[in-house]
Amino acid sequence: MTVSYTVEVANAQFGGFSKLLFRWKGSIYRLLYKDFLVFCAVYLFFSVFYRFLLTPRQQDLFERIALYCDNFTNSNFIPVLFVLGFYVTLAFNRWWGQYTSFPLPDNLMMVVSGNVHGADERGRLLRRTLMRYANLSSVLILRSISTRVRKRFPTLEHVVEAGFMTTHELKKFESLHSDFNKYWMPLTWFTNLASRAREEGRVRDDIALRLLMDELNNYRAKCSLLFHYDWISIPLVYTQVVTLAVYSYFAFCVIGRQFLNPEKGYKDHKLDMYVPVFTLLQFFFYAGWLKVGELIINPFGEDDDDFETNQLIDRNIQVSMLAVDDMYQNLAPIVKDKHWAQRHFSIPYTLSTAAETLRPAFKGSTFDMRMSAEDLEIHQPADTPGKIQYLPLRGSLGDGLDSLLQRGKGILRGVSLPSLMDVSPMVSPHPNEEDDSDTSPEGDTNTSNHKEQENALIKVAVEYN
């Protein structure tokens, strides 16, 4: 059964992952403890053999061998890290690819429910049979690659007993001789039945039939991909290289990491600790890494973290039949929603999530960026006469002053007080008007507005300084 711990790590907190270290099911301890005990037992055997059963001359020979093995394990003669890292990465990519290739009937059942019409018994029969054929194909392919499904359906008679296939369909299935896997046969029945439904008018046009065929081909492609994942494995030679590299490395560590007599003055042998703590940790990490690769290289077995193929079969057949049968044209009355008469409305929060309403909505990383006068100045070509103009931050005078009062600290830091006299036109609602606008009948009003703007900016600058 797949071990899920997602909810336990939903929030990053102190000691969050530490709680997972004490779980047994699906853990590295359960996967590795036998190998770890064997390694400890072999190391203990050589330690007792060296200390109590050898003569002084034999001990001297053993020490020379131990020093040689230790020099070998501490060098890069065996690139354990390289071969292990590449192997586990390759196995993980393969594991994820198999997970994403699992045939789920969700898209297909939606298309069947929406395009194969008929509330009578014939229409219901067509929809249920189409989805039964699709699920039958996935069961046949999973029987070929998953040990759990094979044990559940050891023969095709068990598939018939489960309701995925009728006795007449079984006879047709067995009558077609082929040396290869025939998981594709129910999908061929699907296409023929869909064409018959088109002839009967149950599928109303060729576009709907094409949509059915496209979704069926996507479903078939995933079944085929799973079959090829099972057929083409990671090259055996690479798996052998990785396994030999790890086990040979620790075979030399059993002798090379022995604690030698400190009285003889060997290099790096000044203490006799009896228990090789760091060697045991190294074995735990490296051998555990190898076990991870062995675990995920085929997720269709019966390990703790392998895919729950039988539950997926149960789920797929149930939801597909519900979608095309019980849910067909089974709609609730169409009524006005709760907020029909409200143009602006808010969705309620619970007390535990009410604080989220105080957070401002994200409008972009540059929405509140500070602007200086140089950022607002419009660059005019050399041959264009006219005074310096500025684009307004808002669309009107009041909005422009409000923007300056709330964000103008950046502007006041970037320019001197006299230069603020030239910034006043930037709050003009029409920056492209000509300079002789003050000669118009409204010239006096514009002049007074400019005076008020200048006075307001000077006042803000003085208060800020």
N, C-alpha and C positions, 0 to 999 in steps of 0.2 A: 504494500500500500504506500502511495506517495506520501512522504512526510512533509507537511506544510507548516511553516512557522512565520508566515508573512505578517500576521497581525501582531506578533510579539516584537517585531522590529519596525512597526509602523512609525514610531517616534525614536529619533536618535537621543539617547539619554545615557547617563552614567551607569555602567554595568548592564546595558541592554543586551549586548552580544554575549556577555559573560554567562548569562542564564542558559544560553544554548549549549554551553560546554558540558553541561551535566545531563544532557539527554542521551538516552541509550539507543532508541530505535532510529535507524537511519544514520547513526553516527559513525565516525571513523574508528572509534574504539571497537564497535561490534564488527566492523569489516576487517580490522587489522590485528585484533588481540591474539589470534592463534599464531600468526607469523611473528609477532613480538615475543610471545612466550618461547617459541622455538629458538629465536635468536638469543634470548637471555640464557636459555638452557645450554646452548652450544658454547656461549662465552664462558659460562660458569664451569663447564666441563674442562675447557682448556686452562682456565685459571687454577682449578684444583689440581689438574694434571701437572702443571708447571711448578706449583708450589710444594706439592707433597709427594709426588710419585717419580720425579726425575732425580737423577744423580747430579752432583755439581757440574760434571762435564756435559751431561745432557742439557742441563739448564743453560749453560753457556751457549750451546748450539741453538737452543730454542730462542734465546735472547737475540742472537744474530738474525735468525729468521724473522722474529718479530720486528726488529728494527728495519729490516729490508721491506717487509710488508707495510709498515707504517710510512716509510718514505714513498712507497707506491701509492697508498691511499691519499696522502697529502699533496700529491702532484696532480697534474692534469692528464695523466695517462688514460683515465677513464672519464670522458666528459659527461658525467651523470646529469648535471644540471641542464646541459644543452639538449641532450636527447630526450630527457623527461619533459622539459618545457615544451618543446616542439610537438611531442607526441600527445600530451594532454590538450594542447591547443587544437590540434587536428581532431582529436576525439570529441572535444566539446563542440566544435563547429559541426561535426557530423551529427552529434546528439541533437543540437538545436534544429538542424535541417530536417531530421526525422520528426521532430515535434511539430514543426510548421507544415509538414507534408501529410499530417493525419487527415483523412477524408471526413469532413464534417458536412452534413446534408443541409445546413441552415439556408444557404443561398438557393440551393436547388428546390427546397420545399417551399420557399417564398414564391419562386417563379411558378411552380406547379399550382400552388393555391390561387395565384392571381391570374393564371392564363388557361387553365383547364377548367372549363365551366360546366355547370349542370348540378342542380340541387337534387336531382333524382338519383335513383339507385345506380344507374349506369355511370353518371358523372362521379359519384362517390367511389365506385369500383375502379374507375380509371385512375383517379388521383391516388388512392391507396396502393394500387398495384404498381404504379410508377415509383413511388417512394419505397415500396418493398423491394423492388428490383435494385434500387440504388443501395439500400442497406444490405441486401444480400451480397452485392459485389464487395462491400467493405468487409463483411464477415468472411468471405472466401479468401480475401487477401490477408486478413489478420490470422486466419487459421494456418496460413503458410509461413508466417514470420514470428508469431507470438506463441510462446509455450503455454501461457495462461489460456488463451483462446483455444489452442489445440486440445488442451485437457478438458475444456468445457464442451467443445464440439469435436470429438475424436473421429466421427464419421459423418458423412452427408445425411445419414438418417437422423442424426441428432439435430442437424440444421432444419430438416423437414419437421421434426417434432417441435422445434422452437417456433415454427410458423414463418420462417423466412422463405421457405420454398414449399411448393406443393409436390405431391407424388408424380403428377404428370410432368412438371418442370424438371424433376429429378431424372425422369426417364429421358427427356430431351437433352438434359445436361450430359448424361452418361452416354448417350447415343452418338454424340459428336466426338470423334476420336482425334486426339491431339497429344503430342509428346510434351507440350508445355502447359503451364498453369492456365486454367480457363476461367479466371476471375472476371474476365471481360465479357463473358456471355450474358449475364443479366443486364449489362449496360446496352448490349445490342438489342435485347428484348425491349429495353426502355425506348430506344430510338424507333423501333418498329411500332410499338404501341402509341408513341407520341404522333407518328405519322398517321396512324389509323384515327386517332382522336381529331387530327386536323381534317381528315376526310369526312368525319361525322359532324364537323362544325363545332366540336367541343373546344378546339383551339381556333379562334376566330380569324386569324390572318397569319400570313407567312412570317411576319415580324415576330409575333409571339412564339411561333415554332422555332425560329432562329434563336431567340433568347433561351428557349428550353435546351436547344442543342449546345449552345455556348456554355451554359452552366453545367450541363452534363459532361462536356469535354474537360472542363476544369476539375470536376470531381474525378473523372477517369484518370486525369494526369497525376493527381495526388496518389491514387491507388497504384498507378504504375511506378511512381517515384519511390514509394515505400517498398515495392517489390525489388527495385534495383538497388536500394540501400541494403536490403538483405542479401542480395546476390553479390554485389561488389563491396567487399570489406576493405578496411585499411590493409595494405599489403602485409602479408604474414612475415616477411623478412624484417620489416621495421618493428613489428611487435616483438619478434624474437630478439632483435638487437637491444631494444629497451629493457626487456626482461633480463637478458643476460648481463647487461651493463649494471643494473641495480643489484642483482643477486651476487654477481662476482665481486662487486665493490665491497659488499658487506661480508662476503666470505673471507676476503683479505683483512677486513676490519676485526673479525673475530680473533685473529692472531696478532695483527699489527697494533691494536689498541689495548693490548694487555699491559697491566702495570708491572714493570720490571723492578728488580731489587734496587732500591735507591742507593744502597751502599756501594754499588759498582760504578756510580757516577755517569750513567748514560745521559745523553742530552735529552732534556724535557722529561726526565724520569726522576724527579726529585721527591715526589710524593707517591705513597702507595694507598690509593683510595678504595681499592677493591671493586667499587661500582663505577663503571664508565658512564657518568651522567650525560655528558655531551654526545657521546657516541650513541647512546640510546635515543636521545632527542633527534639526532641526525637520522637514525634508522626510522623513527616514527614519521619524520617529515618526508623523507625520500620514498620509503616504502608506501606511506600513505598516499603520496602523489601518484605512484604507480597503481595503487588500488582504485583511485578515482578514475584513472584512464580505463581500467578494466571494467569499472561499474557502468560508465556512460557509453562505452563503445557499442553496446547493444542494449537499448532501453526497453526491449520487448521480452525481457525475461521475468524472473520472479524475485528480484532484489527489492529491498525496501523502497528505493527511489525509482523503480521502473514504472513505465506508463501503466495506468489502470485501464487496460484495453477492454476488459469485460464490462466495467462500469460505463465506458464510453459507448460500447455497443448498446447497452440498455438505454442510455440517455438518447442516443441518436434515433433509435426506432420509436421511442416514446414521443419525442418532440416532433418528429417528422409526421407521424400519424395524427397528432393533435393539430398540427398546422394545416394539413390538407383535408381533414375530416371535421373535427369538432369546431375548428375555427373558421371553416369556409363560410363566408357571408354571414358570420355570426358577429354582428356589429351592435354596439350599444347605441341607444338613441342619440342622434346628433342634437345637442342643446347648446345654448349660449354658455360660455365659460363664466367662471366666477367674476372675472374682471372685465366683463363685456362692456359695461357702462363707464369704466374708468380709463381715461387716456393715459394717465401716469399712475402706476401702482407699484407697490413693493411687496416682495414675498416675505412672509414672517420667518423669524429665526427662533430657535430654542434659546433658553437662557444660557446654556453652555457655549453657544456659538454667536451670541449677540454682540460680542466684542468685535467680531469681524466687520460689522457695519461701520465702525469708526475708522477703518482703514480706507484711505482714498483710493479711488479706482486708478489703475495703471493706464496712462495715456501716451506713454512713449518715453524713452530714456532722455530725450532732449526737450520734453515739454516745459520743464521748469529751469532750463539752462539760462544762466545770467548772460545778459547782452551788454556790451559797451557801446559808446557812441560810434566807434569805427565800424562795429557790426551793423549798425542801422543806417549808415551813410550810403547813399546811392552813388555809384561811380558813373560819372557822365563822360562821354567821349570828348576828346580835346577840342573838336570843332563844334560842339554844342554849347551855345551861350546859356547862361542861367546861374543862379546861386545854388549853394549846396542844399540838397533836399534829403529828407529822411522818411523812410517808410514808417507808418504808424504801427504801434504794437496792437492797437485795437481799432475798431471801425469808427469811433466817435471821440469827441473831446473828453467827455466824462470817462469813458472806458480807458482812454490813453493816460489820463492823469491817475486813474485808479491803478493802472498797471505800473506806472512809474512809482507810485507811493508804495506798492507792495514788492516790486522787484527792482526798484531804482537804486538800491544800495550798490549793486554792481556797476551801474552807470556812474554814480557819484564817486566811486573809488577810481574809476578809469579816466575821468576828465577833471579839469580844474574848474573853479567857479566862473571865471570869465567865459570859458567855452560853453557853459550851459546856456548862454544867451543865444547861441546859434542852434541849440537843440529844440527851441520852442516850436519851430515849424513842423516837428515830427509828429505832433499831435493834431495837425490839421487834418480834417476829414477828407480833403481833396489836395494831395501833395503835388499834383501835376498842373494846378492852376497857374496862370501867368502872374508876374510880379506886379502888374498894374491893377490888380484886383481892388486895391484900396481906393482907386478913382471911381469905382462904381458907387451907386447910391448906398450900398451897404458897406462902403469902405470904412466909415467910422466904427461900425460895429465890429468889423474884422480887426481894426486897430486896437480897439478896447479888449477884444478877446486875446490878442497877442500880448498885450500888457498884463492882463490877468495871468496868463500862462507863465510869463517871465517872472512875475512876482511870486507865484506859487512855487516855481522851481527854485528861486533864490531862497525862499523861506525853508523849503525842504533841505536845501544844502546847508543853510546856517544851523538848523536844528540837528542835522546829522553830524556836522563837525563839532 
